[in-house]
């Protein structure tokens, strides 16, 4: 038989879910059951905590200690880009394969790159901006009316200066 679970230990779980929607208890139960948490209650807490990200797939970090779950949202680059487009929330069940054809500013790209800095593999902020521009390309949006590939070329040639911080 496995050893008893220590309630004072801090356990971190990462769960990918849709913002603003209650995650199914069946999906959460195998992860939360051994920790002594009710999956339905945690699912409701996640839905309440992720209202800002309604309709977007995001990663949620659960920090469990003493059978209490603290929730942190860890948005992906794509979720940040789509949020910067300021599109109205959509119903996932009715609208499929949505093309995000909006426009964001280069300042927005810099802000997203700064927020993603800790998780980025790039050495410099310019490299982080290129990562975000690649995400913009896959999402389908433009930057100041230009294609993301053109903006990456301008960063590489030195036409657009990216600050160090």
N, C-alpha and C positions, 0 to 999 in steps of 0.2 A: 504494500500500500504506500502511496506517495506521502511525503511528510506534510504536516499541517501547514496551511498558508499563514504567513506572518502578516497580521493586519497593519502593522506600522511601516512595513516596507513600501517604498514608492515604486509603482509600476507604471510605465508609459506604454500606451497603445496608440497606434495610428490606424484610423478608419477612413476610408474614402466614401463620401456620400454626396448627395445632392443637397445644396443649401436650401434651407427653409422647409424641407420635407422631412417627415418622420422616417428614420431609417427602420427597416423591418426588424422586428425583434428576433426573428429567426436568424438573421445575418449577424446580429450582435451577440446572441446567446452563447455561442461557443467561446467567444473571447472574454465575455464579462461574467459568465456563470461561475468559473473557478475563483473569481475575485469576490464573489458574494454580492454582486450588484444586480439590480433588476434591469434587464435589457429594455423593457418598455419605458421605464422612467428615464434612463439614459438617452434613449431615442428621442423622447419628448424634449429633454434638455438640449440635445444637439440641434433639433429643429428650431427651438427658441433662440439659441445662440447664433445660428447661421442665417437669420432673416435678411441680413445685408447682402448675402450671396445667393438670393433666391433664384433657383433654376440652374445654377452653375455647379459643376462637379468640383468639389474641393476636398482636401485632406483635413481631417480633424484629429488633433492630438488629445488623448484623454490621459490625464495624470491622476492616478488612483492612489489614495492613501486613506487608511482608516475607513474603508468602504464609502468614501466620498470621491466623486469624480469632478475634477476641474477640466474645463474644455478650452482648448486653444485652436484657432483656425490657422491652418497653414495653406494659404492660397498658392496655386500654381501660376506660372507666368501667363498661361493662356487665360486663366480666370481673371488675373489682374488686367490684362489687355482688354478682355470683353467688358469688364467693369468700367474701364476708362472710356469705352465707347458710349457709355450711358444709354444703353438700349433698355427698353421696357422689359420687365420680367416676362418670360414666355412659359406656356404650359408644355412641359416635356412630352406629355402623352399625345397631344394633338399636333404639334409642330415638330417635324423631323428634319434633319439635315439642313439646319439654318445657315445661310451664308451671311457673315458679318461684314457688310460692305461699308462700314463707317470710316471716319477719318479721325486720327488723334494727332496731337502735336508732338514735336521732338522732346519738349519739356516733360510731357507725360511719359515718354519712353525712358528719359533719364530718371524720373521718380521711380518707375517700376524697376529699373536696373539697380537703383540704390537699395530698394526694399528687398530685392532678390540677391543682393551682394553676398550674404553669408552662405547661400546655397549654390552660388554660381561656381563654375570651374574656371572662369576667366581670371587672369592675373590682374588686369586693369579694368577700370570702369568702361573704357571703350569696348573691350571684349564683351563685357556684360551687356552693353547696349546692342552689340551685334547679335548676341543670343536672343534678346528680346525682339529685335527686328526680324529675326528668323521666325519667331513665334507669331509676330504680326503677319508675316507672309503666309504661314499655314492657317491662321485664323481668317485671313482674307481682307484685312483692313489696310488703309494707306496712312502714310505719315506726312502731314502737311501737303496732302494732294499728290504725293509721289509714291511709287512702289517701294516697298522695303528694300529690295535688292539695290535700287538706285541709291538709297540713303547709305547702305553698307558700303557701296563703291565710293561714295563721297567721303565717308569716314576713313577708308583705306587710303584714298589719295590725299587727304589732309584738308579738303574743302570745308568739312565740318569739324570743328575742334570740340573734343569731349574733355571736360574738366577731369582732374585727377580724383577728386572726391565726389 
